[in-house]
Amino acid sequence: MTITTALFLTGLLLWGAEWIVFKGSPNSRGEVLQEYRVARILIAFTFILSVAAAFYLGSRTEEPMSATHSCGLFFLLSGVFLRYWTLWLLRGDREGTQPLYYHGPFRLHRHPCQAGLFLISSGISLLLSGHWLSLAVTFTLLGSALHYVMAKEENHMRLHYGEIYEYWCRHRFRLFPFIY
């Protein structure tokens, strides 16, 4: 087993352990799961589809392109770190009653958990395919689903916080700092 494979499997295990470590996080509340069931199914479907496309692309590529494995591993581990950091920050807000966060990953992101998921899936796609084209596939498939979920969450937050949320949004990027 190579070091890349070992780190890849470690990253996947850490990501999977997120559901155990942050079992009582705000994202696991019943009403949130009920309200966003379709969105979560859409995200899961597009994630699986992008990974399957990356696997197919990898089977068609004879040799991995340069630095795809290194970048894929970096994206995967960065995404896991970003999601853990965000969920660690939100761990005390079980009822969703806290004010808007101005520190941690929320200094630059409006949706750091979704950014982490996007990085994780991009990393997995790069590692499986060894081809840069897998980023475009992941961006198209998963990005569409995440855009829908982020719009839904932002509408909910707008209703809950009003003008404060509008002001908060003007000072943060939606998904990736300095890009979108």
C-alpha positions in Angstrom: 0.0 0.0 0.0 1.4 3.4 -1.0 1.4 6.4 1.2 -1.2 8.1 -1.1 -3.5 5.1 -0.7 -3.1 5.1 3.0 -3.8 8.8 3.3 -6.8 8.5 0.9 -8.3 5.7 3.1 -7.6 7.7 6.3 -9.3 10.8 4.8 -12.3 8.7 3.9 -12.5 7.1 7.3 -12.3 10.6 9.0 -15.0 11.8 6.7 -17.2 8.8 7.6 -16.5 9.2 11.3 -18.0 12.7 11.0 -21.4 11.2 11.5 -20.3 9.5 14.7 -18.2 12.3 16.2 -20.8 15.0 15.5 -23.9 12.9 16.1 -25.9 15.6 17.8 -24.9 18.5 15.4 -27.5 21.0 14.3 -27.5 19.4 10.9 -28.9 16.2 12.3 -32.0 17.7 13.9 -35.2 16.0 12.8 -36.9 19.1 11.3 -33.8 20.0 9.3 -33.5 16.5 7.9 -37.2 16.5 7.1 -37.1 19.9 5.4 -34.0 19.1 3.3 -34.6 15.5 2.5 -35.0 16.0 -1.3 -31.9 18.2 -1.3 -29.8 15.7 0.6 -30.9 12.9 -1.8 -30.0 15.2 -4.7 -26.5 15.8 -3.2 -26.0 12.1 -2.6 -27.1 11.2 -6.1 -24.8 13.8 -7.8 -21.9 12.8 -5.5 -22.3 9.2 -6.5 -22.7 10.1 -10.1 -19.5 12.3 -10.1 -17.5 9.6 -8.4 -18.8 7.0 -10.9 -17.9 9.4 -13.8 -14.4 9.8 -12.3 -14.0 6.1 -12.0 -15.0 5.7 -15.6 -12.7 8.4 -16.7 -9.9 6.7 -14.7 -10.5 3.4 -16.5 -10.1 5.2 -19.8 -6.9 7.0 -18.8 -3.7 4.9 -19.2 -1.5 6.9 -16.8 -2.5 9.5 -14.3 -1.8 13.1 -15.2 0.9 14.9 -13.2 0.0 16.1 -9.7 -3.6 14.9 -9.8 -3.1 12.5 -7.0 -1.3 15.1 -4.8 -4.0 17.7 -5.5 -6.7 15.2 -5.0 -5.3 14.2 -1.6 -4.9 17.8 -0.6 -8.5 18.6 -1.6 -9.8 15.5 0.3 -8.0 16.3 3.5 -8.7 20.0 3.3 -12.4 19.3 2.8 -12.5 16.9 5.8 -10.7 19.5 7.9 -13.1 22.3 6.9 -16.1 20.2 7.7 -14.7 19.1 11.1 -13.8 22.7 11.9 -17.3 23.9 11.0 -19.1 21.2 12.9 -16.9 21.7 15.9 -17.8 25.4 15.9 -21.5 24.6 15.6 -21.6 21.8 18.2 -23.0 23.9 20.9 -25.9 25.2 18.8 -28.3 22.2 19.0 -31.4 24.3 18.7 -30.3 26.7 16.0 -30.7 29.7 18.2 -27.2 31.1 18.1 -26.6 34.4 16.3 -24.7 34.4 13.0 -21.1 33.3 13.3 -18.4 35.8 12.5 -15.3 33.7 13.2 -13.8 30.4 12.2 -14.6 29.2 8.7 -17.6 31.6 8.6 -15.2 34.6 8.3 -14.9 33.9 4.6 -17.6 31.3 3.8 -21.4 31.4 4.0 -21.5 27.6 3.6 -18.3 26.0 4.8 -19.8 22.5 5.2 -20.8 22.5 1.5 -17.4 23.9 0.5 -15.9 21.0 2.4 -18.1 18.5 0.7 -17.2 20.0 -2.7 -13.5 19.7 -1.8 -13.9 16.1 -0.6 -15.7 15.0 -3.8 -13.2 16.9 -6.0 -10.4 15.1 -4.2 -12.0 11.7 -4.5 -12.6 12.4 -8.2 -9.0 13.4 -8.9 -7.7 10.4 -6.9 -9.9 7.9 -8.7 -9.6 9.3 -12.2 -6.1 10.7 -12.3 -7.5 13.2 -14.9 -8.1 17.0 -14.5 -11.4 16.7 -16.5 -12.9 15.0 -13.4 -12.9 18.4 -11.7 -15.2 19.8 -14.5 -17.6 16.9 -14.1 -17.7 17.2 -10.3 -18.2 21.0 -10.6 -21.1 20.6 -13.0 -22.9 17.7 -11.2 -22.3 18.4 -7.5 -22.1 22.2 -8.0 -25.6 22.2 -9.4 -27.0 20.3 -6.4 -25.0 22.4 -3.9 -26.3 25.6 -5.5 -29.9 24.4 -5.0 -29.2 23.6 -1.3 -27.4 26.8 -0.6 -30.2 28.9 -2.1 -32.7 26.9 0.0 -30.6 27.5 3.2 -30.2 31.2 2.4 -33.9 31.7 2.0 -34.4 30.0 5.4 -31.8 32.2 7.0 -33.2 35.4 5.4 -36.6 34.6 7.0 -35.0 33.9 10.3 -32.6 36.8 10.6 -33.9 39.4 8.1 -31.6 42.3 7.3 -28.9 41.1 9.6 -28.4 38.1 7.3 -28.3 40.3 4.2 -25.5 42.4 5.8 -23.7 39.3 6.9 -23.9 37.8 3.3 -22.4 41.0 1.8 -19.2 40.3 3.7 -18.8 36.6 2.9 -18.3 34.5 -0.2 -21.0 31.9 -0.9 -18.8 28.9 -1.4 -15.1 29.6 -2.1 -13.3 32.7 -0.9 -12.3 35.2 -3.6 -14.0 33.1 -6.3 -17.8 32.5 -5.5 
